């Protein structure tokens, strides 16, 4: 599921900003970016994120900026002066006139600059935790709104699946009667005038009726639909639990398709498979 959240806090003279974002992925792929001096906080940050996210590529960016909003830099003036002195001595030794330009000064200064000393990780930890909690609240709220939209979509698709199942339910009782008429017609075409009550005809029809009976599959499908509906409306983890139910639904649909031996049922099975695949693709993004 996609989501975004942002948290801001003050740490001394600095502004601490935490941004959490995610895109769809079946598993949790967590990427954390924070100042090198605070690497010891990475495990705690990851643990805090995992409490609200179990799927998706989740990115956490923790930044510290100065009062002017830009990353604060400190110029090492002593080191810069020492480099210029060494260059001047080298020029004098070679009898070369040395007059530093603005470009040279900028180049040396950039090579000798350093970030301002950050607060210690222990001091930053509670502030980072609070800002991250704020970001995760916004992140969770956005994902919840997406979840509500997905719930409506799933219920709509479930109704489509139910309608196709009812098509099978309505057609199934007529399959055996249709087969009987086809069987008798073929026998007449072959010049075999057998009575409809002939034992051999009745046995063949009985075997066919047993092979194409999908009553149990339809009963289990209805049960799976109810379980799936209850699951997506629950407050707990949905994604991985749903995979098993969808797998069972697919198994029953395949069985009905193999037993059908009827054009109308075969068409309904194709629609069931197509819609079920759409549900699977959508569910892969849900936690």
Secondary structure, 3 states (H helix, E strand, C coil): CCEEEEEEEEECCEEEEEEEEEECCCCEEEEEECCHHHHHHHHHHHHHHHCCCCCEEEEEEEEEECCCCCCCEEECHHHHHHHHHHHHHHHHHHCCCCCCCHHHHHHHHHHCEEECCCCCHHHHHHHHHHHHHHHHHHHHHHHHHHHHHHHHHHHHHHHHHHHHHHHHHHHHHHHHHHHHHHHHHHHHHCCCCCCCCCHHHHHHHHHHHHHCCCHHHHHHHHHHHHHHHHHHCCCCCCHHHHHHHHHHHHHHHHHHHHHHCCHHHHHHHHHHHHHHHHHHHHHCCCC
